[in-house]
Amino acid sequence: MVDAHQTFVIVGGGLAGAKAAETLRQEGFTGRVILICDEREHPYERPPLSKGYLTGRDARDSVFVHKPDWYAKADVELHLGQPAVHLDRAARTVRLGDGTLVHYDKLLLATGAEPRRLDVPGTGLAGVHHLRRLAHAERLRGVLSSLGRDNGHLVIAGAGWIGLEVAAAARGYGAEVTVVEPEPTPLHPVLGPELGQLFADLHSEHGVRFHFGARLTEITGHDGMVLAVRTDDGEEHPAHDVLAAVGAAPRTALAEAAGLALVDRADGGGIAVDASLRTSDPDIFAAGDVAAAEHPWLHTRLRVEHWANALHAGPAAARAMLGQDVSYDRVPYFYSDQYDVGLEYSGYAPPGSYDQVVCRGDVGKREFIAFWLREGRLLAGMNVNVWDVTGPIQRLIRSGRPLDPTALADPTTPLESLLPQD
């Protein structure tokens, strides 16, 4: 049993940190649990910020991980609006922005990621936005509504998941949308050319304009307001507001200053952790967007910036902090909603890792499953408007067995029948 007089500290007020605190109590830890959040909001989930909350479909309260009174009931001490500014590993203390020193016996870093900034002239104009925090989503929701009423123009830099989800939300409000993307299709690093075009077609049908093969080089304005954007091929696009959706960077400053081992930025960055989510310091763990973990059966180090990773890695780290035997080996998973298209993606198939893409179903109707294969073994699967198949897809990925591409493509062949028989 863990000593009841110990103090476990969690730095980070997102889903990973909140679920870690919850798990500590569920597992019977009776010591102090301190949760440090640099935002004044209670811990919340991020997917609604570009989905249900941004579109106006979901209420603000729906984003929070727990009801506000849960923390007092669970005896979790909250420090809201207080960033952790210094970590002293020798003294086992975390210093907060107001000078408060917090002692820890075990520490979890769940500091998340922050949006990458556009390095171009004009980013200081009032109409330039990022989307990472609840305050960002609140502001952007009002902006999209105004653009819709006034037939205004939103330019989005980046055709990744955030960029496309915001584009769909903006069109729902009636705003004019242009997406600037240096790759030849949306989601090119994730889906490749085979399926990226599907999302270009989807958004084009809803009135989104794409400008592929170009980078935003300048945002022009007058009296502090955005007027247009320019790209490196000499084009100019009218704009009243601009969203920078060019990715996120792990928030590693605290760990780096404390001398913890990090992963090189060229390899995705993040705090290096083993399969139990332990850092190079045996009393410090990391989970969520900031953690680059050794994956037990993928035999690579992964840093995953998706909801499911925060949901499951936070509890896994909490159990490891309690001394339990933990091997965090979940299949990477994410989901997206755009217009009438919903999808789930399971697995890991970066560019160059696969040699075949197989589809079953009707791609034209956007009701299908795509499979990424290497030498017949399933690396990843994405179900689009097809449901209740995530379980068998993930089991096929885990099996590592060669599969018959013809059977994978055949909708009459149940996926379960392709699984190893016990």
Legacy VTK file of the C-alpha trace (Angstrom):
# vtk DataFile Version 3.0
C-alpha trace
ASCII
DATASET POLYDATA
POINTS 422 float
0.000 0.000 0.000
1.131 3.518 -0.749
1.801 5.572 2.369
-1.303 7.630 3.174
0.964 10.524 4.095
2.375 10.804 0.586
1.516 13.628 -1.793
0.896 12.989 -5.468
0.958 16.091 -7.667
-0.486 16.381 -11.165
0.542 19.295 -13.369
-2.007 19.826 -16.113
-5.737 20.524 -16.058
-6.834 18.581 -19.127
-8.477 15.195 -19.523
-5.324 13.201 -18.757
-4.699 15.009 -15.479
-8.321 14.887 -14.341
-8.664 11.168 -15.116
-5.392 10.470 -13.327
-6.724 12.171 -10.185
-9.962 10.215 -10.458
-8.071 6.924 -10.842
-5.862 7.569 -7.815
-8.969 7.801 -5.666
-10.652 4.840 -7.356
-7.567 2.726 -6.670
-7.737 3.568 -2.970
-4.976 6.152 -2.623
-5.656 8.090 0.590
-2.783 10.579 0.474
-2.943 14.133 -0.841
-3.792 14.625 -4.506
-2.977 18.077 -5.863
-4.039 19.100 -9.366
-2.367 22.212 -10.817
-4.151 23.939 -13.711
-2.816 27.030 -15.460
-6.338 27.913 -16.650
-9.038 29.208 -14.336
-11.490 26.679 -15.749
-12.024 23.279 -14.182
-10.467 20.461 -16.238
-12.257 19.975 -19.552
-12.139 17.873 -22.711
-10.858 19.385 -25.952
-12.750 17.595 -28.781
-15.943 19.670 -28.261
-13.925 22.835 -28.857
-13.808 22.061 -32.578
-16.954 19.941 -32.699
-20.179 20.165 -30.699
-19.446 23.246 -28.611
-18.034 25.216 -31.534
-21.023 24.414 -33.741
-23.454 25.481 -30.995
-24.907 21.998 -30.697
-23.520 21.327 -27.207
-23.720 23.467 -24.081
-20.631 24.883 -22.399
-21.031 22.696 -19.319
-20.773 19.570 -21.466
-17.026 20.033 -21.960
-15.998 19.531 -18.318
-14.545 16.216 -17.171
-16.244 16.355 -13.771
-18.831 18.550 -12.131
-17.140 21.326 -10.130
-18.092 19.833 -6.761
-16.497 16.471 -7.620
-13.017 17.687 -6.672
-13.960 18.614 -3.128
-15.921 15.385 -2.705
-12.937 13.367 -3.932
-10.559 15.436 -1.774
-8.576 16.596 -4.799
-6.907 19.949 -4.154
-7.240 22.270 -7.133
-4.902 25.137 -7.945
-6.755 26.900 -10.764
-5.187 29.698 -12.771
-1.730 28.871 -11.428
0.933 27.726 -13.879
3.762 25.527 -12.682
6.868 27.583 -13.419
9.720 25.550 -11.911
10.399 21.928 -11.068
13.127 21.136 -8.536
13.773 17.398 -8.735
16.298 17.353 -5.891
13.909 19.066 -3.464
10.844 17.369 -5.030
8.983 20.638 -5.312
6.966 22.460 -7.947
6.838 26.236 -7.777
3.688 27.953 -8.963
3.347 31.324 -10.621
2.376 33.010 -7.350
5.476 31.642 -5.609
3.735 28.766 -3.810
5.970 25.707 -3.353
4.220 22.353 -3.625
6.023 19.226 -2.394
5.518 15.908 -4.172
6.392 12.276 -3.592
5.244 11.315 -7.069
4.623 13.764 -9.913
2.637 13.459 -13.131
3.310 15.902 -15.956
0.200 16.218 -18.134
1.018 19.644 -19.524
-0.423 18.950 -22.978
0.453 20.880 -26.110
0.100 24.398 -27.422
-0.843 25.582 -30.913
2.001 26.324 -33.274
2.151 29.945 -34.372
2.328 31.336 -37.860
5.692 32.976 -38.407
4.471 35.612 -40.867
3.777 39.354 -40.776
0.353 40.283 -39.460
-0.147 37.639 -36.790
-0.713 40.365 -34.195
-3.927 41.555 -35.852
-7.139 41.171 -33.861
-8.691 38.723 -36.303
-5.990 36.029 -36.026
-7.088 33.026 -33.966
-5.866 29.722 -32.548
-7.958 26.901 -31.161
-6.684 24.984 -28.173
-8.438 26.308 -25.077
-12.018 26.854 -24.052
-11.503 30.625 -24.209
-10.334 30.225 -27.818
-13.468 28.244 -28.695
-15.733 30.798 -27.007
-14.170 33.600 -28.978
-14.168 31.673 -32.251
-17.789 30.645 -31.824
-18.784 34.293 -31.683
-16.557 35.098 -34.663
-18.099 32.361 -36.821
-21.590 33.504 -35.944
-20.736 37.087 -36.920
-19.079 35.993 -40.149
-22.157 33.995 -41.039
-24.474 36.943 -40.450
-22.278 39.334 -42.429
-21.200 36.997 -45.237
-17.657 37.305 -43.902
-14.571 35.353 -44.937
-12.533 32.993 -42.769
-9.148 31.809 -44.013
-7.789 28.675 -42.356
-4.077 27.916 -42.542
-3.846 24.129 -42.455
-6.059 21.276 -43.667
-5.542 18.937 -40.739
-8.278 17.677 -38.413
-8.718 20.970 -36.543
-8.706 23.009 -39.733
-11.314 20.813 -41.400
-13.575 20.593 -38.357
-13.539 24.375 -37.978
-14.218 24.726 -41.717
-17.302 22.539 -41.316
-18.456 24.532 -38.289
-17.894 27.830 -40.114
-19.929 26.705 -43.109
-22.669 25.701 -40.683
-22.835 29.322 -39.556
-22.829 30.503 -43.175
-19.311 31.957 -43.254
-17.222 31.927 -46.427
-14.189 29.647 -45.948
-10.855 29.308 -47.739
-8.306 26.720 -46.596
-4.618 27.195 -47.463
-2.617 23.970 -47.352
0.932 23.244 -48.616
0.194 19.549 -49.259
-1.733 18.369 -52.360
-4.716 17.104 -50.334
-6.186 17.548 -46.846
-4.864 15.280 -44.100
-2.056 14.208 -46.395
0.382 13.069 -43.651
-2.329 10.928 -42.022
-4.426 9.553 -44.866
-2.087 9.921 -47.816
-3.188 10.830 -51.335
-5.456 7.790 -51.524
-8.087 9.185 -49.161
-7.166 12.814 -48.660
-9.049 13.745 -51.818
-12.250 12.386 -50.319
-12.182 15.152 -47.716
-11.334 17.783 -50.301
-14.445 16.706 -52.230
-16.589 16.636 -49.073
-15.721 20.200 -48.117
-15.860 21.496 -51.664
-19.430 20.201 -51.910
-20.233 22.335 -48.874
-18.717 25.463 -50.379
-15.210 25.448 -48.889
-12.495 26.710 -51.233
-9.064 25.078 -51.092
-5.725 26.538 -52.113
-3.329 23.571 -52.174
0.426 23.616 -52.673
0.843 27.015 -51.034
1.822 28.520 -47.700
0.472 31.630 -46.062
3.174 34.305 -46.076
1.439 37.485 -44.893
-1.742 38.666 -43.226
-2.633 42.199 -44.244
-4.922 44.550 -42.377
-5.945 48.079 -41.501
-6.540 49.669 -38.091
-5.722 46.349 -36.463
-8.281 44.373 -38.476
-7.608 41.600 -40.996
-8.299 42.391 -44.662
-6.603 39.594 -46.647
-3.917 36.923 -46.688
-1.135 36.366 -49.195
0.486 33.054 -50.133
3.932 32.156 -51.415
2.656 31.665 -54.967
1.561 35.301 -55.188
-2.150 34.743 -54.578
-4.253 36.973 -52.316
-7.442 35.872 -50.559
-9.961 38.159 -48.847
-10.268 37.521 -45.121
-11.962 39.052 -42.122
-10.537 36.440 -39.755
-7.731 33.873 -39.917
-7.369 30.597 -38.025
-3.878 29.166 -37.608
-4.393 25.388 -37.637
-0.811 24.336 -38.330
-0.384 21.781 -35.578
0.578 21.733 -31.918
3.845 21.484 -29.996
4.236 19.570 -26.717
4.628 21.783 -23.680
7.976 20.506 -22.446
9.540 23.673 -20.989
9.057 22.591 -17.365
10.529 19.145 -18.021
13.399 20.490 -20.118
14.454 23.013 -17.480
14.422 20.203 -14.896
16.722 18.054 -17.025
14.283 15.288 -17.897
14.985 13.312 -21.067
13.143 14.645 -24.120
12.562 13.402 -27.644
14.098 15.402 -30.469
11.678 17.803 -32.132
12.443 16.264 -35.501
10.996 13.022 -34.145
7.850 14.665 -32.793
9.188 16.012 -29.520
7.734 15.370 -26.096
8.874 14.006 -22.754
10.484 10.592 -23.182
8.701 7.925 -21.108
8.868 4.148 -21.002
5.916 1.796 -21.434
4.835 2.491 -17.842
4.813 6.244 -18.631
7.763 6.846 -16.299
10.245 9.570 -17.254
14.025 9.489 -16.784
13.307 10.408 -13.155
11.746 7.377 -11.387
9.387 9.565 -9.357
8.061 11.568 -12.313
5.596 10.338 -14.933
4.105 11.945 -18.035
0.872 11.320 -19.931
-1.282 12.779 -22.681
-0.169 15.049 -25.510
3.191 15.810 -23.926
4.374 12.198 -23.468
6.361 10.291 -26.092
5.971 6.711 -24.925
7.701 3.490 -25.894
4.938 1.350 -27.383
5.339 -2.303 -26.333
4.210 -4.021 -29.539
4.581 -1.293 -32.152
8.280 -1.137 -31.180
8.468 2.590 -31.665
8.094 5.723 -29.601
4.735 7.461 -30.066
3.392 10.833 -29.043
-0.352 10.863 -29.658
-2.363 14.109 -29.543
-5.844 12.645 -29.387
-8.670 12.396 -26.876
-8.510 8.629 -26.410
-4.838 8.793 -25.459
-5.516 11.355 -22.729
-8.537 9.348 -21.552
-6.553 6.141 -21.087
-3.000 7.305 -20.434
-3.948 9.428 -17.430
-5.358 6.426 -15.535
-2.442 4.235 -16.650
0.051 6.754 -15.280
-1.878 6.976 -12.009
-1.654 3.214 -11.554
2.055 3.290 -12.317
2.504 6.023 -9.702
0.883 3.657 -7.219
3.478 1.010 -8.012
1.262 -1.195 -10.159
2.686 -3.084 -13.129
1.665 -0.968 -16.135
2.349 -1.458 -19.819
0.550 1.175 -21.846
-0.094 -0.584 -25.145
-3.373 0.802 -26.478
-4.023 0.976 -30.196
-3.916 4.684 -31.178
-7.444 5.930 -31.882
-9.164 9.155 -32.861
-12.463 10.281 -34.304
-13.820 13.224 -36.268
-17.182 14.683 -37.261
-17.528 16.876 -40.363
-20.980 17.711 -41.780
-22.794 14.369 -42.112
-19.582 12.348 -42.053
-18.368 10.643 -38.910
-15.247 8.540 -38.759
-13.036 6.553 -36.422
-9.381 5.781 -37.083
-7.443 3.065 -35.287
-3.778 2.204 -35.635
-0.574 3.786 -36.827
0.341 4.076 -40.512
2.663 7.039 -41.091
3.753 7.942 -44.640
6.009 5.285 -46.138
4.999 2.600 -43.654
2.320 0.907 -45.795
2.338 -0.621 -49.266
-1.385 -1.087 -49.904
-4.713 0.580 -49.120
-7.836 -1.581 -49.330
-11.422 -0.327 -49.030
-14.650 -2.187 -48.321
-17.996 -0.526 -48.855
-19.020 2.445 -50.963
-16.342 5.150 -50.983
-18.479 7.349 -53.247
-21.310 7.363 -50.701
-18.789 7.815 -47.886
-19.875 4.595 -46.200
-16.794 2.412 -46.106
-13.822 1.077 -44.171
-10.265 1.754 -45.339
-7.383 -0.530 -44.371
-3.678 0.358 -44.542
-1.508 -2.737 -44.985
2.161 -3.621 -45.084
3.038 -7.051 -46.458
-0.541 -8.071 -45.782
-0.489 -7.050 -42.109
-2.972 -4.436 -40.954
-1.399 -1.221 -39.679
-4.508 0.972 -39.443
-8.188 1.070 -40.265
-10.642 3.927 -40.692
-14.404 3.420 -40.650
-16.400 6.215 -42.293
-20.129 6.281 -41.486
-19.820 2.582 -40.622
-20.173 1.785 -36.950
-19.461 -0.881 -34.334
-16.342 -2.140 -36.088
-13.601 -0.486 -34.024
-13.220 -3.547 -31.796
-12.507 -6.074 -34.572
-10.327 -3.577 -36.466
-8.151 -3.056 -33.396
-7.953 -6.807 -32.743
-6.861 -7.405 -36.354
-4.153 -4.759 -35.923
-2.981 -6.349 -32.686
-2.915 -9.840 -34.198
-0.140 -8.894 -36.624
-1.188 -11.776 -38.864
-1.142 -11.581 -42.682
-4.613 -10.946 -44.078
-6.223 -11.658 -47.422
-6.840 -8.242 -49.053
-9.727 -9.713 -51.054
-11.475 -10.819 -47.855
-10.813 -7.431 -46.245
-12.465 -5.713 -49.206
-15.489 -8.010 -49.228
-18.403 -6.554 -47.178
-19.965 -10.022 -46.938
-16.940 -11.328 -44.997
-17.360 -10.461 -41.297
-14.232 -8.865 -39.889
-14.514 -11.182 -36.886
-14.010 -14.168 -39.186
-10.536 -12.879 -40.068
-9.430 -12.894 -36.440
-7.273 -15.716 -35.065
-9.441 -18.490 -33.686
-8.681 -19.477 -30.096
LINES 1 423
422 0 1 2 3 4 5 6 7 8 9 10 11 12 13 14 15 16 17 18 19 20 21 22 23 24 25 26 27 28 29 30 31 32 33 34 35 36 37 38 39 40 41 42 43 44 45 46 47 48 49 50 51 52 53 54 55 56 57 58 59 60 61 62 63 64 65 66 67 68 69 70 71 72 73 74 75 76 77 78 79 80 81 82 83 84 85 86 87 88 89 90 91 92 93 94 95 96 97 98 99 100 101 102 103 104 105 106 107 108 109 110 111 112 113 114 115 116 117 118 119 120 121 122 123 124 125 126 127 128 129 130 131 132 133 134 135 136 137 138 139 140 141 142 143 144 145 146 147 148 149 150 151 152 153 154 155 156 157 158 159 160 161 162 163 164 165 166 167 168 169 170 171 172 173 174 175 176 177 178 179 180 181 182 183 184 185 186 187 188 189 190 191 192 193 194 195 196 197 198 199 200 201 202 203 204 205 206 207 208 209 210 211 212 213 214 215 216 217 218 219 220 221 222 223 224 225 226 227 228 229 230 231 232 233 234 235 236 237 238 239 240 241 242 243 244 245 246 247 248 249 250 251 252 253 254 255 256 257 258 259 260 261 262 263 264 265 266 267 268 269 270 271 272 273 274 275 276 277 278 279 280 281 282 283 284 285 286 287 288 289 290 291 292 293 294 295 296 297 298 299 300 301 302 303 304 305 306 307 308 309 310 311 312 313 314 315 316 317 318 319 320 321 322 323 324 325 326 327 328 329 330 331 332 333 334 335 336 337 338 339 340 341 342 343 344 345 346 347 348 349 350 351 352 353 354 355 356 357 358 359 360 361 362 363 364 365 366 367 368 369 370 371 372 373 374 375 376 377 378 379 380 381 382 383 384 385 386 387 388 389 390 391 392 393 394 395 396 397 398 399 400 401 402 403 404 405 406 407 408 409 410 411 412 413 414 415 416 417 418 419 420 421
